[in-house]
């Protein structure tokens, strides 16, 4: 019996295998490098031994891998990649299913190893082989995988990286197939308890009014009888006077309104915070420079929006300048919109907040203070007949801007914003989600307390004690105001906000109801 190869023969293969493992495989496979090494050895032996047949073998073995690489470079793969998400957008903490449909537009070839590109925060990239085990009749291979994200953002999923080899398995080539598709991860709203938002409302947030639905020139309280009107609504006195059947006016139902302000300045949320701003800092999605204080504000904004929209409110969403709050967001479906109402309104706000980052405002201006120490940017002039600085100016008492230097136009919480709020005064609650304000900014915003049926402010800072002076200014002006750290429970802060009544401002002011939590 012939003996098999002993341990010495196996040991002889180990250096060769180690050499193949060290060679780059982005151009040739290990088999291709084996052909190159074998061809070089054959050419060397042909030179030493003078054998022409070894020369032919060496040339063939050396040229075959080169021809394979050339063929892979000249023949471009043609594939169709279709990608879909279910659901199309997902909330933080939830999952979405990614479906891939891959089809080849060329003749069938050897199996292709493919890898889907996903951001590192989603974990290991999915890998699969084309064609799949059970392709469709049209030759389309279907694949599915799931993604989960704990942070909001706008992420690019794809393209597909495919590694092709020639029929002999000698050369290799990597190609990008398809194009990336955006995946929107929205902040998840939190359930909020009732708060004193506005006056008496129904269970759905609507309020009945005596406003006439179809006014008449003769009698604004009645109209002509129409087929289908109940006889119990007939107004007999008006019927006798007009000599025709008249019915009482219909009660129309008005849609409640609310205004939500969101401070978006980086300086307001980064004060006193030693954080590294970066696109991949772990606090936000791709391309977002953010910190925990701003993330808390985003969660508060989407939670308050959900709380109002679920109660049939028409919500107006503004930033610290009075512009549409989602104007800068790359993920907003309609960045210029500022009014949201009805089905799809919450989804539009959540998508807009998905990739919204703090605005780079260049830091606080010279002379401003964050904690109330030192001089303010400009002394606030007391208006004729107004209350002391820091108190609210009762709505309807003269002009809001008797002193043209009272507010700096274009400054945060200045005239641009206050003019917008004054145009819709008394149309529902005014809610503000703020960072750390300067005393002058707090006094400027304080004058807006009379423009809503209720004024509520959430101030998020790393150390709530730093906002004590600003909170006092807002409360003195009639705001329900509270400070919170990014570690605070947002629903708990919201619940406590409605139970802390502000001091009564100087002069008459529209009362803020404290009962009937909705």
C-alpha positions as CSV (number, residue, x, y, z in Angstrom):
1,X,0.0,0.0,0.0
2,X,1.3,3.4,-1.0
3,X,1.7,5.8,1.9
4,X,0.0,9.2,1.7
5,X,1.7,12.5,2.2
6,X,3.2,12.8,5.6
7,X,3.4,15.8,8.0
8,X,6.4,17.1,6.2
9,X,4.3,17.6,2.9
10,X,1.6,19.4,4.8
11,X,4.1,21.7,6.4
12,X,5.4,22.5,2.9
13,X,2.0,23.9,1.8
14,X,1.7,26.2,4.8
15,X,4.1,28.9,3.6
16,X,2.4,29.0,0.2
17,X,-1.0,29.4,1.8
18,X,0.2,32.1,4.1
19,X,1.6,33.9,1.1
20,X,-1.8,33.7,-0.7
21,X,-3.6,35.1,2.4
22,X,-1.3,38.1,2.5
23,X,-1.8,39.0,-1.2
24,X,-4.5,41.7,-2.0
25,X,-7.7,40.2,-3.2
26,X,-9.3,43.4,-4.6
27,X,-8.0,42.6,-8.1
28,X,-7.2,38.8,-8.1
29,X,-8.7,36.0,-6.1
30,X,-6.5,33.6,-4.3
31,X,-6.9,31.3,-7.2
32,X,-5.9,34.0,-9.6
33,X,-2.7,34.7,-7.5
34,X,-2.1,31.0,-7.5
35,X,-2.2,31.1,-11.3
36,X,0.3,34.0,-11.4
37,X,2.7,32.3,-9.0
38,X,2.5,29.0,-10.9
39,X,3.0,30.9,-14.2
40,X,6.0,32.7,-12.8
41,X,7.5,29.4,-11.6
42,X,6.9,27.8,-14.9
43,X,8.7,30.7,-16.7
44,X,11.6,30.5,-14.4
45,X,11.9,26.7,-14.9
46,X,11.7,27.1,-18.6
47,X,14.5,29.6,-18.5
48,X,16.7,27.3,-16.3
49,X,15.8,24.0,-18.0
50,X,15.4,25.4,-21.5
51,X,12.0,23.7,-22.0
52,X,9.8,25.4,-24.6
53,X,6.6,23.6,-23.3
54,X,7.2,25.1,-19.8
55,X,7.4,28.5,-21.5
56,X,4.0,28.0,-23.1
57,X,2.5,26.9,-19.8
58,X,4.0,29.8,-17.9
59,X,2.7,32.4,-20.4
60,X,-0.7,30.8,-20.4
61,X,-0.9,30.7,-16.6
62,X,0.3,34.3,-16.2
63,X,-1.9,35.8,-18.9
64,X,-5.1,34.1,-18.0
65,X,-5.6,36.1,-14.7
66,X,-4.7,39.4,-16.6
67,X,-7.3,38.6,-19.3
68,X,-9.9,37.9,-16.6
69,X,-9.2,41.3,-14.9
70,X,-9.4,43.1,-18.2
71,X,-12.7,41.5,-19.0
72,X,-14.1,42.5,-15.7
73,X,-13.0,46.1,-16.3
74,X,-14.5,46.3,-19.8
75,X,-17.8,44.6,-19.1
76,X,-19.9,46.7,-16.8
77,X,-22.5,44.9,-14.8
78,X,-26.1,46.0,-15.4
79,X,-28.4,45.6,-12.5
80,X,-31.7,47.1,-11.3
81,X,-32.0,47.8,-7.6
82,X,-35.3,48.8,-6.0
83,X,-35.5,49.6,-2.3
84,X,-38.5,50.3,-0.1
85,X,-39.2,50.8,3.6
86,X,-42.1,49.6,5.6
87,X,-43.0,51.9,7.2
88,X,-41.6,54.6,5.0
89,X,-40.5,56.6,8.1
90,X,-39.9,55.2,11.5
91,X,-39.8,56.6,15.0
92,X,-36.9,56.3,17.3
93,X,-36.9,53.0,19.1
94,X,-39.0,51.3,16.5
95,X,-38.0,49.2,13.5
96,X,-38.5,49.3,9.7
97,X,-38.3,46.5,7.2
98,X,-36.1,47.2,4.2
99,X,-37.1,45.3,1.0
100,X,-34.6,44.9,-1.8
101,X,-35.5,43.8,-5.3
102,X,-32.4,43.0,-7.4
103,X,-32.6,42.0,-11.1
104,X,-29.9,41.5,-13.7
105,X,-30.3,43.1,-17.1
106,X,-27.6,41.0,-18.7
107,X,-27.0,37.3,-19.4
108,X,-26.9,34.9,-16.4
109,X,-23.5,34.7,-14.7
110,X,-21.8,33.2,-11.7
111,X,-23.2,34.0,-8.2
112,X,-22.5,37.5,-7.0
113,X,-21.8,38.5,-3.4
114,X,-23.5,41.7,-2.5
115,X,-23.5,43.9,0.6
116,X,-25.9,46.7,1.4
117,X,-24.3,49.9,2.7
118,X,-25.9,51.2,6.0
119,X,-24.5,53.8,8.5
120,X,-22.4,52.3,11.2
121,X,-24.9,53.1,13.9
122,X,-27.2,50.4,12.4
123,X,-24.7,47.7,13.0
124,X,-23.3,45.1,10.6
125,X,-24.1,45.6,6.9
126,X,-26.4,43.0,5.5
127,X,-24.8,40.6,3.0
128,X,-26.5,38.3,0.4
129,X,-25.8,36.4,-2.7
130,X,-27.4,37.0,-6.1
131,X,-29.4,35.2,-7.4
132,X,-31.4,34.2,-4.4
133,X,-32.6,30.6,-3.9
134,X,-36.2,31.4,-4.9
135,X,-36.2,34.2,-7.5
136,X,-39.4,35.3,-9.1
137,X,-40.4,34.3,-12.6
138,X,-39.0,37.5,-14.0
139,X,-35.6,36.7,-12.4
140,X,-35.9,39.2,-9.6
141,X,-34.3,38.3,-6.3
142,X,-36.0,39.6,-3.2
143,X,-34.3,40.3,0.1
144,X,-35.5,41.7,3.4
145,X,-33.8,42.9,6.5
146,X,-34.7,45.2,9.5
147,X,-33.2,48.4,10.8
148,X,-33.6,49.9,14.2
149,X,-32.4,53.4,15.4
150,X,-32.4,54.9,18.8
151,X,-31.6,58.4,17.5
152,X,-33.5,60.6,15.0
153,X,-32.0,61.7,11.7
154,X,-31.9,61.4,8.0
155,X,-29.9,58.4,6.9
156,X,-28.8,57.2,3.5
157,X,-29.4,53.5,3.0
158,X,-27.4,52.0,0.1
159,X,-26.0,51.7,-2.5
160,X,-25.3,48.0,-2.9
161,X,-21.7,46.9,-3.2
162,X,-21.3,43.8,-5.4
163,X,-18.2,41.8,-5.9
164,X,-18.0,40.1,-9.3
165,X,-15.7,37.4,-10.5
166,X,-15.0,35.9,-13.9
167,X,-16.2,32.4,-14.9
168,X,-12.9,30.9,-13.9
169,X,-12.8,32.7,-10.5
170,X,-9.5,34.4,-11.1
171,X,-10.2,38.1,-11.1
172,X,-12.5,40.2,-8.9
173,X,-14.1,43.6,-9.3
174,X,-16.3,45.6,-6.9
175,X,-19.1,47.9,-8.3
176,X,-21.7,50.1,-6.7
177,X,-25.2,49.3,-7.8
178,X,-28.2,51.5,-7.6
179,X,-28.3,54.7,-5.5
180,X,-28.9,55.4,-1.9
181,X,-32.4,56.1,-0.5
182,X,-33.1,58.4,2.4
183,X,-34.5,56.9,5.6
184,X,-36.2,59.3,7.9
185,X,-36.1,58.5,11.6
186,X,-38.5,60.8,13.5
187,X,-38.5,61.6,17.2
188,X,-41.1,59.6,19.1
189,X,-43.7,61.8,20.8
190,X,-44.5,61.1,24.5
191,X,-47.9,61.0,26.0
192,X,-48.7,64.2,27.9
193,X,-51.3,64.7,30.5
194,X,-53.8,67.6,30.5
195,X,-52.7,71.2,30.9
196,X,-54.5,74.5,31.0
197,X,-54.2,75.3,27.3
198,X,-57.2,77.3,26.6
199,X,-60.8,78.0,27.6
200,X,-63.7,75.6,27.8
201,X,-63.5,73.0,25.0
202,X,-65.3,69.9,24.1
203,X,-63.8,66.5,24.4
204,X,-62.5,66.8,20.8
205,X,-61.0,70.3,21.4
206,X,-63.7,72.2,19.5
207,X,-65.8,75.0,20.9
208,X,-69.3,76.0,19.9
209,X,-69.9,79.6,19.0
210,X,-72.9,81.7,18.2
211,X,-71.4,82.8,14.9
212,X,-73.9,82.6,12.1
213,X,-73.2,80.0,9.5
214,X,-75.4,81.8,6.8
215,X,-76.0,85.4,7.7
216,X,-79.1,87.2,6.5
217,X,-79.2,90.9,5.7
218,X,-82.6,91.3,7.4
219,X,-82.0,89.3,10.6
220,X,-78.5,88.0,11.4
221,X,-80.1,85.7,14.0
222,X,-82.3,83.8,11.6
223,X,-82.4,82.5,8.1
224,X,-85.0,81.0,5.7
225,X,-86.3,77.5,6.3
226,X,-84.6,74.9,4.2
227,X,-85.7,71.4,3.4
228,X,-84.5,69.1,6.2
229,X,-84.4,71.7,9.0
230,X,-85.9,70.6,12.2
231,X,-89.2,72.2,13.1
232,X,-88.0,72.7,16.6
233,X,-85.6,75.4,15.3
234,X,-88.4,77.5,13.8
235,X,-88.3,81.1,15.0
236,X,-92.0,82.0,15.1
237,X,-91.5,85.7,15.8
238,X,-89.2,86.1,12.8
239,X,-91.6,83.9,10.7
240,X,-94.5,86.3,11.5
241,X,-92.3,89.3,10.8
242,X,-91.0,88.1,7.4
243,X,-94.2,86.3,6.4
244,X,-92.2,83.2,5.6
245,X,-90.9,80.3,7.7
246,X,-87.6,81.2,9.5
247,X,-85.3,79.1,11.6
248,X,-82.8,80.0,14.2
249,X,-79.2,80.4,13.2
250,X,-77.0,77.3,13.2
251,X,-74.3,77.0,15.8
252,X,-71.0,76.7,13.9
253,X,-68.1,74.8,15.4
254,X,-64.8,76.6,15.4
255,X,-61.4,74.9,15.2
256,X,-59.2,75.7,18.2
257,X,-55.9,77.2,17.4
258,X,-52.5,77.1,19.1
259,X,-49.0,78.5,18.5
260,X,-45.9,76.6,19.3
261,X,-42.5,78.5,19.4
262,X,-39.2,76.6,19.3
263,X,-35.9,78.2,20.1
264,X,-33.4,76.7,17.7
265,X,-30.2,78.7,18.5
266,X,-27.1,76.6,19.2
267,X,-25.9,79.2,21.7
268,X,-29.1,78.8,23.7
269,X,-28.7,75.1,24.2
270,X,-24.9,74.8,24.3
271,X,-24.3,77.3,27.1
272,X,-22.4,75.7,30.0
273,X,-22.3,72.4,28.2
274,X,-19.0,70.7,27.5
275,X,-20.1,68.7,24.5
276,X,-18.4,67.7,21.2
277,X,-20.4,68.9,18.3
278,X,-20.2,66.4,15.4
279,X,-22.3,64.6,12.8
280,X,-21.7,61.3,14.5
281,X,-21.6,62.4,18.1
282,X,-24.2,59.8,19.1
283,X,-26.9,62.3,19.9
284,X,-28.5,62.7,16.4
285,X,-28.6,61.4,12.9
286,X,-26.3,61.9,10.0
287,X,-25.3,65.5,9.5
288,X,-26.8,66.8,12.8
289,X,-24.7,68.7,15.2
290,X,-26.7,68.4,18.4
291,X,-26.5,68.0,22.2
292,X,-28.8,66.5,24.8
293,X,-30.5,69.8,25.7
294,X,-31.6,70.3,22.1
295,X,-32.7,66.7,21.8
296,X,-34.9,67.2,24.8
297,X,-36.4,70.3,23.2
298,X,-37.1,68.4,20.0
299,X,-38.9,65.6,22.0
300,X,-40.9,68.3,23.8
301,X,-41.9,70.0,20.5
302,X,-43.1,66.8,18.8
303,X,-44.9,65.7,22.0
304,X,-46.7,69.0,22.4
305,X,-47.6,68.9,18.7
306,X,-49.1,65.5,19.0
307,X,-50.9,66.5,22.2
308,X,-52.5,69.5,20.4
309,X,-53.2,67.9,17.0
310,X,-54.9,64.8,18.6
311,X,-57.3,67.3,20.1
312,X,-58.1,68.8,16.7
313,X,-56.1,72.0,17.2
314,X,-54.8,74.0,14.2
315,X,-51.2,74.4,15.1
316,X,-48.9,77.2,14.0
317,X,-45.2,76.2,14.4
318,X,-42.7,79.1,14.5
319,X,-39.0,79.5,15.4
320,X,-37.4,82.2,17.5
321,X,-37.5,84.7,14.7
322,X,-41.2,84.1,13.8
323,X,-40.2,82.1,10.6
324,X,-41.6,78.6,9.9
325,X,-39.9,76.3,12.4
326,X,-39.0,73.6,9.9
327,X,-37.6,76.0,7.3
328,X,-34.0,74.8,7.8
329,X,-34.8,71.1,8.1
330,X,-33.4,68.9,5.2
331,X,-36.0,66.3,6.1
332,X,-39.1,68.5,6.1
333,X,-41.5,67.5,3.3
334,X,-42.8,71.1,3.1
335,X,-40.2,73.4,4.8
336,X,-42.1,76.6,4.2
337,X,-45.3,75.5,6.0
338,X,-46.0,76.9,9.4
339,X,-49.7,75.8,9.9
340,X,-50.6,72.2,10.5
341,X,-54.0,70.7,10.9
342,X,-55.8,67.5,10.2
343,X,-54.6,64.0,9.1
344,X,-50.9,63.9,8.3
345,X,-50.1,67.1,10.2
346,X,-48.2,65.2,13.0
347,X,-46.3,63.2,10.4
348,X,-45.2,66.3,8.6
349,X,-44.0,67.9,11.8
350,X,-42.2,64.7,13.0
351,X,-40.4,64.4,9.6
352,X,-39.4,68.0,9.7
353,X,-37.9,67.5,13.2
354,X,-36.1,64.4,12.2
355,X,-33.0,66.2,10.8
356,X,-33.4,69.6,12.4
357,X,-30.3,70.7,14.2
358,X,-29.4,73.8,16.2
359,X,-29.0,77.0,14.2
360,X,-25.4,78.4,14.1
361,X,-26.1,81.9,15.3
362,X,-22.4,82.7,16.0
363,X,-22.8,82.6,19.8
364,X,-24.3,85.3,22.1
365,X,-23.8,88.9,21.2
366,X,-21.3,91.0,22.9
367,X,-22.5,92.3,26.2
368,X,-25.2,89.7,26.7
369,X,-25.3,87.5,29.7
370,X,-26.6,84.1,30.1
371,X,-27.2,83.9,33.8
372,X,-28.3,87.4,34.4
373,X,-25.0,88.9,35.6
374,X,-23.5,91.9,34.0
375,X,-25.0,94.4,31.5
376,X,-27.7,93.4,29.1
377,X,-27.4,94.1,25.3
378,X,-29.5,97.2,25.5
379,X,-31.5,98.7,28.4
380,X,-35.2,98.1,28.1
381,X,-37.0,101.4,28.0
382,X,-40.1,101.7,30.1
383,X,-43.1,102.6,28.0
384,X,-45.5,105.3,29.0
385,X,-48.3,103.7,31.0
386,X,-46.8,100.3,31.1
387,X,-45.8,98.1,34.0
388,X,-42.2,97.8,35.1
389,X,-39.6,95.9,33.1
390,X,-40.3,92.2,33.1
391,X,-44.1,92.5,33.4
392,X,-46.6,91.9,30.7
393,X,-48.1,94.8,28.8
394,X,-51.9,94.2,28.8
395,X,-53.2,93.5,25.3
396,X,-55.1,96.3,23.7
397,X,-53.3,99.1,25.7
398,X,-52.0,101.4,23.0
399,X,-49.3,100.5,20.5
400,X,-47.0,97.7,21.2
401,X,-43.9,99.6,19.9
402,X,-44.1,103.1,21.2
403,X,-40.3,103.1,21.6
404,X,-38.7,102.1,18.3
405,X,-35.6,100.9,20.2
406,X,-37.5,98.7,22.6
407,X,-36.7,95.6,20.5
408,X,-34.0,95.0,17.9
409,X,-35.8,94.0,14.6
410,X,-34.5,90.7,13.5
411,X,-33.2,89.7,16.9
412,X,-34.4,86.5,18.6
413,X,-37.9,87.1,20.1
414,X,-37.9,90.6,18.7
415,X,-40.3,92.5,16.5
416,X,-40.5,90.0,13.7
417,X,-41.9,87.3,16.1
418,X,-44.0,89.6,18.2
419,X,-45.7,91.1,15.1
420,X,-46.6,87.6,14.0
421,X,-48.1,86.7,17.3
422,X,-50.0,90.0,17.6
423,X,-51.7,89.3,14.3
424,X,-53.4,86.2,15.8
425,X,-53.9,87.2,19.4
426,X,-56.5,85.5,21.5
427,X,-56.7,82.5,19.1
428,X,-55.6,79.9,21.6
429,X,-52.7,79.0,23.8
430,X,-49.1,80.1,23.2
431,X,-46.5,77.5,24.0
432,X,-42.7,78.1,23.9
433,X,-39.9,75.5,24.0
434,X,-36.8,77.5,24.9
435,X,-33.1,77.2,25.6
436,X,-31.3,79.5,28.0
437,X,-32.4,83.1,27.3
438,X,-30.6,86.4,28.2
439,X,-32.6,88.7,30.5
440,X,-33.3,91.0,27.6
441,X,-34.6,88.1,25.5
442,X,-36.8,87.0,28.4
443,X,-38.2,90.5,28.8
444,X,-38.9,90.7,25.1
445,X,-40.7,87.3,25.0
446,X,-42.6,88.2,28.2
447,X,-44.6,90.9,26.4
448,X,-46.1,88.1,24.2
449,X,-48.0,86.5,27.1
450,X,-51.1,88.5,26.3
451,X,-51.3,87.2,22.7
452,X,-52.7,83.8,23.7
453,X,-55.4,82.5,25.9
454,X,-52.7,80.8,27.9
455,X,-48.9,81.2,27.8
456,X,-46.7,78.3,28.7
457,X,-42.9,78.1,28.5
458,X,-40.5,75.1,28.9
459,X,-36.9,76.2,29.4
460,X,-34.3,73.4,29.0
461,X,-30.9,74.0,30.3
462,X,-28.2,71.7,31.7
463,X,-28.5,73.4,35.1
464,X,-32.0,74.7,35.7
465,X,-30.8,77.0,38.5
466,X,-29.1,79.1,35.8
467,X,-32.5,80.0,34.3
468,X,-34.1,81.1,37.6
469,X,-34.0,84.8,36.7
470,X,-35.5,84.3,33.2
471,X,-38.2,82.1,34.7
472,X,-39.1,84.8,37.2
473,X,-39.3,87.4,34.4
474,X,-41.7,85.1,32.4
475,X,-43.8,84.2,35.4
476,X,-44.1,87.9,36.4
477,X,-45.4,88.6,32.9
478,X,-48.1,85.9,33.2
479,X,-46.4,82.9,31.7
480,X,-46.6,79.4,33.1
481,X,-42.9,78.7,33.0
482,X,-40.6,75.9,34.2
483,X,-37.0,75.0,33.7
484,X,-35.9,71.4,33.1
485,X,-32.6,69.6,32.5
486,X,-32.1,67.1,29.6
487,X,-32.3,64.3,32.2
488,X,-35.8,65.4,33.4
489,X,-38.9,63.4,32.5
490,X,-40.7,65.6,29.9
491,X,-44.3,64.4,30.7
492,X,-43.6,65.1,34.3
493,X,-42.3,68.6,33.6
494,X,-45.4,69.3,31.4
495,X,-47.8,68.0,34.1
496,X,-46.2,70.2,36.7
497,X,-46.3,73.2,34.4
498,X,-50.0,73.6,34.6
499,X,-50.1,73.4,38.4
500,X,-47.7,76.3,39.0
501,X,-49.7,79.5,38.7
502,X,-47.7,82.6,37.8
503,X,-47.9,85.8,39.8
504,X,-50.7,88.1,38.7
505,X,-49.2,90.7,36.3
506,X,-49.6,94.4,36.9
507,X,-52.7,95.8,35.2
508,X,-55.7,93.9,33.8
509,X,-55.0,90.8,31.7
510,X,-57.0,88.0,30.3
511,X,-57.2,85.3,33.0
512,X,-55.7,81.9,32.4
513,X,-58.0,79.1,33.3
514,X,-56.6,76.5,35.7
515,X,-59.4,74.0,35.7
516,X,-60.8,71.5,33.3
517,X,-57.6,69.7,32.3
518,X,-57.8,68.4,28.7
